[in-house]
Amino acid sequence: MSEERISTAAAFRAAVERLDIDAACELLAPDVVFHSPVTFHPFVGRDTVVQLLTLVADTFEELKRNVREAVQCHFDAGTAPPVIRLHTVKDEVIST
C-alpha cells in the first residue's frame, strides 16, 4: 500500500473516530466501495457511502445520548460508573 493511501486511510479513520463525517466524506473517491460488516453487501459510489456514514453517525449520536440519559436516571449523582461498555448482539430468530 502506498504512503498516500496509508495517509488517507489514517485520516479517514481519525475523522470517523471523532465523528467528523464531513471530513471523512471529503476523503472518499467518487467510485468508493464500502463493504459493510453488518449488511454483508457493498455500498457503491461516493453519494451512497456519504448517506450511509451520515445515517450511522446520527444513529450513534442518538445512542450515546440515550445511554447517558439512562445512566443519569439509574444512578444517584456521583455514583455512576466511570465507564459504560455497550455490547451489541445480533438476535437471530429461527422458526420452522
TIVO-2410 file (N, C-alpha, C; in nm, 3 decimals):
# residues 96
REC num residu      c1      c2      c3 atome chaine
REC   1      M   0.085  -0.117   0.000     N      A
REC   1      M   0.000   0.000   0.000    CA      A
REC   1      M   0.090   0.124   0.000     C      A
REC   2      S   0.056   0.221  -0.083     N      A
REC   2      S   0.138   0.341  -0.094    CA      A
REC   2      S   0.125   0.429   0.030     C      A
REC   3      E   0.222   0.515   0.050     N      A
REC   3      E   0.219   0.608   0.163    CA      A
REC   3      E   0.097   0.699   0.156     C      A
REC   4      E   0.060   0.738   0.033     N      A
REC   4      E  -0.058   0.825   0.017    CA      A
REC   4      E  -0.184   0.754   0.063     C      A
REC   5      R  -0.198   0.626   0.027     N      A
REC   5      R  -0.317   0.551   0.070    CA      A
REC   5      R  -0.319   0.531   0.221     C      A
REC   6      I  -0.203   0.504   0.278     N      A
REC   6      I  -0.195   0.486   0.424    CA      A
REC   6      I  -0.233   0.616   0.493     C      A
REC   7      S  -0.184   0.728   0.442     N      A
REC   7      S  -0.215   0.858   0.500    CA      A
REC   7      S  -0.364   0.888   0.489     C      A
REC   8      T  -0.424   0.859   0.373     N      A
REC   8      T  -0.567   0.882   0.353    CA      A
REC   8      T  -0.648   0.793   0.445     C      A
REC   9      A  -0.609   0.667   0.455     N      A
REC   9      A  -0.681   0.573   0.543    CA      A
REC   9      A  -0.673   0.619   0.689     C      A
REC  10      A  -0.557   0.664   0.731     N      A
REC  10      A  -0.540   0.712   0.869    CA      A
REC  10      A  -0.624   0.837   0.893     C      A
REC  11      A  -0.628   0.927   0.796     N      A
REC  11      A  -0.709   1.049   0.809    CA      A
REC  11      A  -0.858   1.014   0.814     C      A
REC  12      F  -0.900   0.918   0.732     N      A
REC  12      F  -1.040   0.875   0.731    CA      A
REC  12      F  -1.077   0.816   0.867     C      A
REC  13      R  -0.993   0.726   0.917     N      A
REC  13      R  -1.023   0.664   1.046    CA      A
REC  13      R  -1.030   0.768   1.157     C      A
REC  14      A  -0.936   0.862   1.158     N      A
REC  14      A  -0.936   0.966   1.261    CA      A
REC  14      A  -1.063   1.050   1.253     C      A
REC  15      A  -1.107   1.083   1.131     N      A
REC  15      A  -1.230   1.162   1.114    CA      A
REC  15      A  -1.351   1.085   1.164     C      A
REC  16      V  -1.359   0.958   1.130     N      A
REC  16      V  -1.473   0.876   1.175    CA      A
REC  16      V  -1.472   0.862   1.326     C      A
REC  17      E  -1.356   0.840   1.385     N      A
REC  17      E  -1.349   0.823   1.531    CA      A
REC  17      E  -1.393   0.948   1.606     C      A
REC  18      R  -1.370   1.064   1.549     N      A
REC  18      R  -1.416   1.187   1.615    CA      A
REC  18      R  -1.553   1.231   1.564     C      A
REC  19      L  -1.616   1.144   1.482     N      A
REC  19      L  -1.748   1.166   1.424    CA      A
REC  19      L  -1.754   1.293   1.339     C      A
REC  20      D  -1.644   1.324   1.273     N      A
REC  20      D  -1.639   1.435   1.178    CA      A
REC  20      D  -1.670   1.377   1.040     C      A
REC  21      I  -1.797   1.354   1.017     N      A
REC  21      I  -1.839   1.285   0.894    CA      A
REC  21      I  -1.809   1.368   0.771     C      A
REC  22      D  -1.819   1.501   0.781     N      A
REC  22      D  -1.786   1.586   0.666    CA      A
REC  22      D  -1.641   1.564   0.623     C      A
REC  23      A  -1.550   1.561   0.720     N      A
REC  23      A  -1.408   1.540   0.687    CA      A
REC  23      A  -1.386   1.401   0.630     C      A
REC  24      A  -1.453   1.302   0.685     N      A
REC  24      A  -1.439   1.165   0.635    CA      A
REC  24      A  -1.488   1.156   0.491     C      A
REC  25      C  -1.601   1.219   0.463     N      A
REC  25      C  -1.661   1.211   0.330    CA      A
REC  25      C  -1.577   1.282   0.225     C      A
REC  26      E  -1.507   1.387   0.263     N      A
REC  26      E  -1.421   1.458   0.170    CA      A
REC  26      E  -1.307   1.370   0.119     C      A
REC  27      L  -1.273   1.267   0.195     N      A
REC  27      L  -1.163   1.178   0.158    CA      A
REC  27      L  -1.205   1.066   0.065     C      A
REC  28      L  -1.334   1.050   0.042     N      A
REC  28      L  -1.384   0.939  -0.040    CA      A
REC  28      L  -1.366   0.967  -0.189     C      A
REC  29      A  -1.324   0.864  -0.259     N      A
REC  29      A  -1.315   0.872  -0.405    CA      A
REC  29      A  -1.455   0.861  -0.463     C      A
REC  30      P  -1.478   0.916  -0.582     N      A
REC  30      P  -1.611   0.908  -0.643    CA      A
REC  30      P  -1.660   0.764  -0.662     C      A
REC  31      D  -1.568   0.671  -0.684     N      A
REC  31      D  -1.605   0.532  -0.709    CA      A
REC  31      D  -1.582   0.441  -0.588     C      A
REC  32      V  -1.586   0.499  -0.469     N      A
REC  32      V  -1.562   0.423  -0.347    CA      A
REC  32      V  -1.661   0.307  -0.335     C      A
REC  33      V  -1.613   0.197  -0.276     N      A
REC  33      V  -1.698   0.083  -0.245    CA      A
REC  33      V  -1.677   0.053  -0.097     C      A
REC  34      F  -1.785   0.059  -0.021     N      A
REC  34      F  -1.780   0.031   0.122    CA      A
REC  34      F  -1.843  -0.105   0.146     C      A
REC  35      H  -1.767  -0.197   0.203     N      A
REC  35      H  -1.817  -0.331   0.233    CA      A
REC  35      H  -1.861  -0.333   0.380     C      A
REC  36      S  -1.990  -0.343   0.400     N      A
REC  36      S  -2.046  -0.336   0.534    CA      A
REC  36      S  -2.026  -0.467   0.610     C      A
REC  37      P  -1.976  -0.457   0.734     N      A
REC  37      P  -1.966  -0.577   0.817    CA      A
REC  37      P  -2.101  -0.615   0.877     C      A
REC  38      V  -2.201  -0.532   0.857     N      A
REC  38      V  -2.334  -0.557   0.913    CA      A
REC  38      V  -2.427  -0.617   0.809     C      A
REC  39      T  -2.432  -0.555   0.692     N      A
REC  39      T  -2.528  -0.600   0.591    CA      A
REC  39      T  -2.469  -0.700   0.493     C      A
REC  40      F  -2.337  -0.710   0.490     N      A
REC  40      F  -2.267  -0.805   0.403    CA      A
REC  40      F  -2.292  -0.781   0.254     C      A
REC  41      H  -2.322  -0.658   0.220     N      A
REC  41      H  -2.328  -0.624   0.078    CA      A
REC  41      H  -2.263  -0.487   0.062     C      A
REC  42      P  -2.203  -0.462  -0.054     N      A
REC  42      P  -2.130  -0.337  -0.072    CA      A
REC  42      P  -2.221  -0.218  -0.100     C      A
REC  43      F  -2.176  -0.102  -0.054     N      A
REC  43      F  -2.238   0.026  -0.088    CA      A
REC  43      F  -2.144   0.092  -0.189     C      A
REC  44      V  -2.195   0.125  -0.305     N      A
REC  44      V  -2.111   0.169  -0.416    CA      A
REC  44      V  -2.136   0.316  -0.447     C      A
REC  45      G  -2.028   0.391  -0.461     N      A
REC  45      G  -2.036   0.531  -0.500    CA      A
REC  45      G  -2.031   0.626  -0.383     C      A
REC  46      R  -1.970   0.741  -0.406     N      A
REC  46      R  -1.950   0.840  -0.301    CA      A
REC  46      R  -2.082   0.885  -0.239     C      A
REC  47      D  -2.180   0.919  -0.321     N      A
REC  47      D  -2.307   0.968  -0.268    CA      A
REC  47      D  -2.374   0.866  -0.177     C      A
REC  48      T  -2.370   0.741  -0.217     N      A
REC  48      T  -2.431   0.633  -0.138    CA      A
REC  48      T  -2.359   0.617  -0.005     C      A
REC  49      V  -2.227   0.617  -0.009     N      A
REC  49      V  -2.148   0.598   0.113    CA      A
REC  49      V  -2.163   0.720   0.206     C      A
REC  50      V  -2.171   0.839   0.150     N      A
REC  50      V  -2.192   0.959   0.231    CA      A
REC  50      V  -2.325   0.948   0.305     C      A
REC  51      Q  -2.431   0.905   0.236     N      A
REC  51      Q  -2.561   0.887   0.301    CA      A
REC  51      Q  -2.552   0.785   0.414     C      A
REC  52      L  -2.483   0.675   0.389     N      A
REC  52      L  -2.468   0.571   0.490    CA      A
REC  52      L  -2.393   0.623   0.612     C      A
REC  53      L  -2.279   0.688   0.591     N      A
REC  53      L  -2.200   0.738   0.703    CA      A
REC  53      L  -2.276   0.843   0.783     C      A
REC  54      T  -2.352   0.927   0.715     N      A
REC  54      T  -2.432   1.028   0.784    CA      A
REC  54      T  -2.538   0.963   0.871     C      A
REC  55      L  -2.606   0.862   0.819     N      A
REC  55      L  -2.708   0.790   0.895    CA      A
REC  55      L  -2.647   0.720   1.016     C      A
REC  56      V  -2.535   0.654   0.996     N      A
REC  56      V  -2.470   0.582   1.106    CA      A
REC  56      V  -2.424   0.679   1.214     C      A
REC  57      A  -2.367   0.791   1.174     N      A
REC  57      A  -2.321   0.890   1.272    CA      A
REC  57      A  -2.438   0.945   1.353     C      A
REC  58      D  -2.548   0.977   1.284     N      A
REC  58      D  -2.666   1.028   1.355    CA      A
REC  58      D  -2.720   0.924   1.452     C      A
REC  59      T  -2.724   0.799   1.409     N      A
REC  59      T  -2.773   0.691   1.494    CA      A
REC  59      T  -2.682   0.672   1.615     C      A
REC  60      F  -2.551   0.679   1.593     N      A
REC  60      F  -2.456   0.661   1.702    CA      A
REC  60      F  -2.468   0.774   1.803     C      A
REC  61      E  -2.484   0.897   1.756     N      A
REC  61      E  -2.501   1.010   1.846    CA      A
REC  61      E  -2.628   0.995   1.930     C      A
REC  62      E  -2.736   0.949   1.866     N      A
REC  62      E  -2.861   0.927   1.938    CA      A
REC  62      E  -2.844   0.817   2.044     C      A
REC  63      L  -2.772   0.711   2.008     N      A
REC  63      L  -2.746   0.603   2.103    CA      A
REC  63      L  -2.669   0.655   2.223     C      A
REC  64      K  -2.566   0.736   2.199     N      A
REC  64      K  -2.487   0.791   2.310    CA      A
REC  64      K  -2.573   0.878   2.401     C      A
REC  65      R  -2.660   0.960   2.342     N      A
REC  65      R  -2.750   1.044   2.423    CA      A
REC  65      R  -2.843   0.957   2.507     C      A
REC  66      N  -2.897   0.854   2.446     N      A
REC  66      N  -2.990   0.766   2.519    CA      A
REC  66      N  -2.921   0.694   2.634     C      A
REC  67      V  -2.799   0.649   2.612     N      A
REC  67      V  -2.725   0.580   2.718    CA      A
REC  67      V  -2.694   0.678   2.832     C      A
REC  68      R  -2.651   0.798   2.797     N      A
REC  68      R  -2.623   0.898   2.901    CA      A
REC  68      R  -2.748   0.926   2.986     C      A
REC  69      E  -2.861   0.942   2.919     N      A
REC  69      E  -2.986   0.968   2.991    CA      A
REC  69      E  -3.023   0.850   3.081     C      A
REC  70      A  -3.007   0.729   3.031     N      A
REC  70      A  -3.040   0.610   3.110    CA      A
REC  70      A  -2.949   0.601   3.233     C      A
REC  71      V  -2.823   0.630   3.216     N      A
REC  71      V  -2.729   0.625   3.329    CA      A
REC  71      V  -2.766   0.731   3.432     C      A
REC  72      Q  -2.797   0.851   3.384     N      A
REC  72      Q  -2.835   0.958   3.477    CA      A
REC  72      Q  -2.961   0.923   3.555     C      A
REC  73      C  -3.055   0.855   3.491     N      A
REC  73      C  -3.179   0.816   3.559    CA      A
REC  73      C  -3.157   0.702   3.658     C      A
REC  74      H  -3.063   0.615   3.629     N      A
REC  74      H  -3.045   0.495   3.710    CA      A
REC  74      H  -2.958   0.518   3.833     C      A
REC  75      F  -2.857   0.604   3.821     N      A
REC  75      F  -2.762   0.624   3.930    CA      A
REC  75      F  -2.784   0.758   3.998     C      A
REC  76      D  -2.761   0.761   4.128     N      A
REC  76      D  -2.763   0.887   4.201    CA      A
REC  76      D  -2.641   0.968   4.161     C      A
REC  77      A  -2.648   1.099   4.181     N      A
REC  77      A  -2.537   1.187   4.145    CA      A
REC  77      A  -2.407   1.140   4.210     C      A
REC  78      G  -2.304   1.129   4.130     N      A
REC  78      G  -2.172   1.090   4.180    CA      A
REC  78      G  -2.151   0.941   4.196     C      A
REC  79      T  -2.252   0.858   4.166     N      A
REC  79      T  -2.236   0.714   4.185    CA      A
REC  79      T  -2.229   0.635   4.055     C      A
REC  80      A  -2.241   0.703   3.944     N      A
REC  80      A  -2.235   0.633   3.815    CA      A
REC  80      A  -2.095   0.578   3.790     C      A
REC  81      P  -2.084   0.464   3.726     N      A
REC  81      P  -1.952   0.409   3.696    CA      A
REC  81      P  -1.880   0.500   3.597     C      A
REC  82      P  -1.748   0.502   3.600     N      A
REC  82      P  -1.673   0.591   3.511    CA      A
REC  82      P  -1.680   0.549   3.364     C      A
REC  83      V  -1.707   0.422   3.340     N      A
REC  83      V  -1.712   0.371   3.203    CA      A
REC  83      V  -1.835   0.283   3.188     C      A
REC  84      I  -1.906   0.304   3.080     N      A
REC  84      I  -2.019   0.219   3.044    CA      A
REC  84      I  -1.982   0.151   2.913     C      A
REC  85      R  -1.979   0.020   2.912     N      A
REC  85      R  -1.947  -0.053   2.789    CA      A
REC  85      R  -2.074  -0.113   2.732     C      A
REC  86      L  -2.093  -0.088   2.603     N      A
REC  86      L  -2.209  -0.143   2.534    CA      A
REC  86      L  -2.164  -0.256   2.445     C      A
REC  87      H  -2.236  -0.362   2.449     N      A
REC  87      H  -2.209  -0.475   2.361    CA      A
REC  87      H  -2.335  -0.501   2.281     C      A
REC  88      T  -2.321  -0.503   2.151     N      A
REC  88      T  -2.438  -0.531   2.069    CA      A
REC  88      T  -2.440  -0.678   2.034     C      A
REC  89      V  -2.559  -0.731   2.032     N      A
REC  89      V  -2.577  -0.872   2.000    CA      A
REC  89      V  -2.681  -0.880   1.890     C      A
REC  90      K  -2.651  -0.953   1.789     N      A
REC  90      K  -2.747  -0.973   1.681    CA      A
REC  90      K  -2.835  -1.092   1.719     C      A
REC  91      D  -2.960  -1.063   1.742     N      A
REC  91      D  -3.054  -1.169   1.774    CA      A
REC  91      D  -3.099  -1.235   1.644     C      A
REC  92      E  -3.091  -1.363   1.642     N      A
REC  92      E  -3.138  -1.436   1.526    CA      A
REC  92      E  -3.256  -1.521   1.568     C      A
REC  93      V  -3.360  -1.514   1.490     N      A
REC  93      V  -3.480  -1.591   1.518    CA      A
REC  93      V  -3.487  -1.705   1.418     C      A
REC  94      I  -3.499  -1.822   1.472     N      A
REC  94      I  -3.511  -1.939   1.387    CA      A
REC  94      I  -3.651  -1.993   1.406     C      A
REC  95      S  -3.724  -2.003   1.298     N      A
REC  95      S  -3.860  -2.056   1.309    CA      A
REC  95      S  -3.878  -2.169   1.209     C      A
REC  96      T  -3.973  -2.252   1.238     N      A
REC  96      T  -4.000  -2.363   1.147    CA      A
REC  96      T  -4.135  -2.348   1.084     C      A
***
